Structure formats: C-alpha cells, structure tokens
C-alpha cells in the first residue's frame, strides 16, 4: 500500500511540474493543416512574449483547455515572436517559466500581410488574436482582442 501511495505521489508531482518539451516551427500552410486536421473544435491563439494582454489571457485559455478536454476541443498557442527567440530557446524557456502546458508552436513567417489573411480575411495583424473553428461544420469565429474566460467559453459553445 505504501508503495502504491509513493508511486501516486511521484506521478502527481511529475504531472504538476510537466513542462513543454518542444515548440515546433511551422509555416502558415503547416499551421492551417495542423488546425484543420485537429479535433472537431479547435482554438488557435496567436500571441507573443512582449504582448501583455496575450500573457494575461493564456492562463485562462489553459484552464479552459483542461475544462473542455473531454469535449475534444484542441488548443494551439501560436507564438509570433522573432526567430532569434525561437532559435536560442528563449521562447521555450519563457513558456516553461510561466509553467504553461499545451501545444505551443512558433509561426515561422515574417510577412503579416501574407499570413494574416490566410488565417482570417478580417485579421489586421493585432494580437492577441484567436480563431475558434468547428472542423465538422466549418463554423468559425475570429477575435482580434483579448478574451475573458467567459467570452472564450461562450465562443466555444457558439461554434459547437
């Protein structure tokens, strides 16, 4: 019995301290493939390390991801930081310093005039920005503002 409790304690400790082990580099075409082939409902959040409102909203996005995990809602966090932060590991370090969990990718694009309309025709390039889509029905919502937890949950419900 003590051995089982010890194993459970170790598992819980390791799970609580889990870190993001890798951030993939994707071009916009790879990103669109990722989110159109993901779960039926996908939340794609665009952010950067220098964006205060982005940093403020990510924790409640992660909480919401945990809440909707059983409903097959996938969350993808897309960094738009400069290449140097990705290449030297600072981006990964930043994510782990904040103890964020989830699927983080780096958008390997520098021309916002090219990639923004690929994601959404109305996107002017401001962040935080969030795309929420239902891959079964094609219903999609796009927000070019920070979202509260309540707004995020309502938007997910609206695309179901």
C-alpha positions as a LaTeX table, in Angstrom:
\begin{tabular}{lrrr}
\hline
Residue & $x$ (\AA) & $y$ (\AA) & $z$ (\AA) \\
\hline
Unk1 & 0.00 & 0.00 & 0.00 \\
Unk2 & 2.85 & 2.39 & 0.85 \\
Unk3 & 4.47 & 1.62 & $-2.50$ \\
Unk4 & 1.26 & 2.47 & $-4.35$ \\
Unk5 & 0.92 & 5.76 & $-2.45$ \\
Unk6 & 4.55 & 6.63 & $-3.16$ \\
Unk7 & 4.10 & 5.90 & $-6.88$ \\
Unk8 & 0.94 & 8.03 & $-6.94$ \\
Unk9 & 2.73 & 10.89 & $-5.17$ \\
Unk10 & 5.61 & 10.77 & $-7.67$ \\
Unk11 & 3.18 & 10.73 & $-10.62$ \\
Unk12 & 1.22 & 13.71 & $-9.28$ \\
Unk13 & 4.43 & 15.65 & $-8.59$ \\
Unk14 & 5.79 & 14.99 & $-12.07$ \\
Unk15 & 2.46 & 15.86 & $-13.68$ \\
Unk16 & 2.21 & 19.12 & $-11.77$ \\
Unk17 & 5.70 & 20.11 & $-12.90$ \\
Unk18 & 5.29 & 18.98 & $-16.51$ \\
Unk19 & 6.90 & 21.31 & $-18.96$ \\
Unk20 & 6.53 & 21.90 & $-22.65$ \\
Unk21 & 9.40 & 19.88 & $-24.11$ \\
Unk22 & 9.34 & 21.24 & $-27.64$ \\
Unk23 & 7.97 & 24.10 & $-29.71$ \\
Unk24 & 7.60 & 23.27 & $-33.38$ \\
Unk25 & 8.35 & 25.76 & $-36.16$ \\
Unk26 & 5.55 & 25.99 & $-38.72$ \\
Unk27 & 4.89 & 27.99 & $-41.85$ \\
Unk28 & 1.32 & 29.26 & $-42.18$ \\
Unk29 & 0.38 & 26.39 & $-44.51$ \\
Unk30 & 1.59 & 23.87 & $-41.93$ \\
Unk31 & $-0.31$ & 25.71 & $-39.23$ \\
Unk32 & $-3.56$ & 25.66 & $-41.21$ \\
Unk33 & $-3.07$ & 21.93 & $-41.85$ \\
Unk34 & $-2.50$ & 21.41 & $-38.12$ \\
Unk35 & $-5.68$ & 23.13 & $-37.04$ \\
Unk36 & $-7.90$ & 21.82 & $-39.82$ \\
Unk37 & $-6.84$ & 18.23 & $-39.11$ \\
Unk38 & $-7.08$ & 18.55 & $-35.33$ \\
Unk39 & $-10.05$ & 17.85 & $-33.09$ \\
Unk40 & $-13.54$ & 18.73 & $-34.20$ \\
Unk41 & $-13.27$ & 22.06 & $-32.37$ \\
Unk42 & $-10.00$ & 23.98 & $-32.30$ \\
Unk43 & $-8.96$ & 27.15 & $-30.53$ \\
Unk44 & $-5.92$ & 28.80 & $-32.11$ \\
Unk45 & $-4.45$ & 31.62 & $-30.04$ \\
Unk46 & $-1.87$ & 34.00 & $-31.55$ \\
Unk47 & 0.44 & 35.63 & $-29.02$ \\
Unk48 & 3.95 & 36.98 & $-28.35$ \\
Unk49 & 6.19 & 37.22 & $-25.29$ \\
Unk50 & 6.18 & 41.04 & $-25.48$ \\
Unk51 & 2.35 & 41.29 & $-25.53$ \\
Unk52 & 0.98 & 41.96 & $-22.03$ \\
Unk53 & $-2.67$ & 41.17 & $-22.87$ \\
Unk54 & $-1.53$ & 37.92 & $-24.51$ \\
Unk55 & 0.35 & 36.82 & $-21.40$ \\
Unk56 & $-2.64$ & 37.70 & $-19.21$ \\
Unk57 & $-5.11$ & 35.60 & $-21.20$ \\
Unk58 & $-3.06$ & 32.44 & $-21.74$ \\
Unk59 & $-3.56$ & 31.06 & $-18.19$ \\
Unk60 & $-7.34$ & 31.10 & $-18.52$ \\
Unk61 & $-7.05$ & 29.62 & $-22.02$ \\
Unk62 & $-5.09$ & 26.74 & $-20.45$ \\
Unk63 & $-7.73$ & 26.34 & $-17.71$ \\
Unk64 & $-10.43$ & 26.29 & $-20.39$ \\
Unk65 & $-8.45$ & 23.71 & $-22.37$ \\
Unk66 & $-8.46$ & 21.45 & $-19.31$ \\
Unk67 & $-12.19$ & 22.03 & $-18.83$ \\
Unk68 & $-13.06$ & 21.14 & $-22.46$ \\
Unk69 & $-10.57$ & 18.28 & $-22.89$ \\
Unk70 & $-13.39$ & 15.70 & $-22.60$ \\
Unk71 & $-15.31$ & 17.53 & $-25.35$ \\
Unk72 & $-12.48$ & 17.05 & $-27.88$ \\
Unk73 & $-11.61$ & 20.74 & $-28.01$ \\
Unk74 & $-7.97$ & 21.26 & $-29.03$ \\
Unk75 & $-5.97$ & 24.37 & $-28.17$ \\
Unk76 & $-2.94$ & 25.55 & $-30.15$ \\
Unk77 & $-0.86$ & 28.50 & $-28.95$ \\
Unk78 & 0.96 & 30.20 & $-31.83$ \\
Unk79 & 3.91 & 32.43 & $-30.96$ \\
Unk80 & 4.69 & 35.27 & $-33.34$ \\
Unk81 & 7.96 & 36.13 & $-31.67$ \\
Unk82 & 11.14 & 36.88 & $-33.59$ \\
Unk83 & 13.18 & 34.00 & $-34.98$ \\
Unk84 & 16.07 & 34.58 & $-32.57$ \\
Unk85 & 13.88 & 33.83 & $-29.51$ \\
Unk86 & 12.79 & 30.57 & $-31.07$ \\
Unk87 & 16.26 & 29.53 & $-32.24$ \\
Unk88 & 18.09 & 30.26 & $-28.99$ \\
Unk89 & 15.49 & 28.51 & $-26.81$ \\
Unk90 & 14.27 & 31.64 & $-25.05$ \\
Unk91 & 10.72 & 31.08 & $-26.30$ \\
Unk92 & 10.62 & 27.57 & $-24.83$ \\
Unk93 & 12.19 & 28.91 & $-21.63$ \\
Unk94 & 9.55 & 31.64 & $-21.43$ \\
Unk95 & 6.69 & 29.13 & $-21.78$ \\
Unk96 & 8.19 & 26.85 & $-19.13$ \\
Unk97 & 8.98 & 29.74 & $-16.77$ \\
Unk98 & 5.27 & 30.54 & $-16.78$ \\
Unk99 & 4.52 & 26.82 & $-16.27$ \\
Unk100 & 2.16 & 26.76 & $-19.23$ \\
Unk101 & 1.01 & 23.43 & $-20.63$ \\
Unk102 & $-0.36$ & 22.66 & $-24.05$ \\
Unk103 & 0.53 & 22.66 & $-27.72$ \\
Unk104 & 2.82 & 25.60 & $-28.46$ \\
Unk105 & 4.16 & 26.34 & $-31.93$ \\
Unk106 & 6.21 & 29.15 & $-33.44$ \\
Unk107 & 4.96 & 30.75 & $-36.64$ \\
Unk108 & 7.95 & 30.87 & $-38.96$ \\
Unk109 & 6.65 & 33.77 & $-41.05$ \\
Unk110 & 7.70 & 37.41 & $-41.19$ \\
Unk111 & 5.19 & 38.85 & $-43.66$ \\
Unk112 & 1.95 & 39.56 & $-41.78$ \\
Unk113 & 0.37 & 40.87 & $-44.98$ \\
Unk114 & 0.72 & 37.32 & $-46.33$ \\
Unk115 & $-0.17$ & 35.10 & $-43.37$ \\
Unk116 & $-2.87$ & 37.13 & $-41.57$ \\
Unk117 & $-5.48$ & 36.82 & $-44.37$ \\
Unk118 & $-4.65$ & 33.12 & $-44.70$ \\
Unk119 & $-5.76$ & 32.67 & $-41.08$ \\
Unk120 & $-8.72$ & 35.07 & $-41.37$ \\
Unk121 & $-9.56$ & 37.62 & $-44.05$ \\
Unk122 & $-10.50$ & 40.21 & $-41.39$ \\
Unk123 & $-7.28$ & 39.90 & $-39.40$ \\
Unk124 & $-5.34$ & 43.15 & $-39.42$ \\
Unk125 & $-2.40$ & 41.64 & $-37.52$ \\
Unk126 & $-3.15$ & 42.76 & $-33.95$ \\
Unk127 & $-2.60$ & 40.33 & $-31.09$ \\
Unk128 & $-3.82$ & 38.67 & $-29.08$ \\
Unk129 & $-5.95$ & 37.10 & $-31.76$ \\
Unk130 & $-7.96$ & 33.92 & $-31.52$ \\
Unk131 & $-9.51$ & 31.68 & $-34.16$ \\
Unk132 & $-12.13$ & 29.19 & $-32.99$ \\
Unk133 & $-13.41$ & 26.72 & $-35.53$ \\
Unk134 & $-15.53$ & 23.64 & $-35.82$ \\
Unk135 & $-13.86$ & 21.36 & $-38.36$ \\
Unk136 & $-17.05$ & 19.33 & $-38.85$ \\
Unk137 & $-19.44$ & 22.20 & $-39.63$ \\
Unk138 & $-16.99$ & 24.83 & $-40.89$ \\
Unk139 & $-18.35$ & 27.35 & $-38.38$ \\
Unk140 & $-15.63$ & 29.76 & $-37.27$ \\
Unk141 & $-15.21$ & 32.81 & $-35.09$ \\
Unk142 & $-12.28$ & 35.20 & $-35.07$ \\
Unk143 & $-11.36$ & 37.70 & $-32.36$ \\
Unk144 & $-8.67$ & 40.35 & $-32.64$ \\
Unk145 & $-8.88$ & 41.30 & $-28.97$ \\
Unk146 & $-8.12$ & 39.69 & $-25.61$ \\
Unk147 & $-10.83$ & 37.29 & $-24.45$ \\
Unk148 & $-12.01$ & 36.75 & $-20.91$ \\
Unk149 & $-12.57$ & 33.20 & $-19.73$ \\
Unk150 & $-16.34$ & 33.70 & $-20.03$ \\
Unk151 & $-16.03$ & 35.09 & $-23.58$ \\
Unk152 & $-13.81$ & 32.17 & $-24.59$ \\
Unk153 & $-16.20$ & 29.57 & $-23.18$ \\
Unk154 & $-19.18$ & 31.26 & $-24.87$ \\
Unk155 & $-17.34$ & 31.35 & $-28.22$ \\
Unk156 & $-16.55$ & 27.64 & $-27.96$ \\
Unk157 & $-20.21$ & 26.93 & $-27.21$ \\
Unk158 & $-21.23$ & 29.12 & $-30.18$ \\
Unk159 & $-19.21$ & 27.08 & $-32.70$ \\
Unk160 & $-20.45$ & 23.69 & $-31.44$ \\
\hline
\end{tabular}
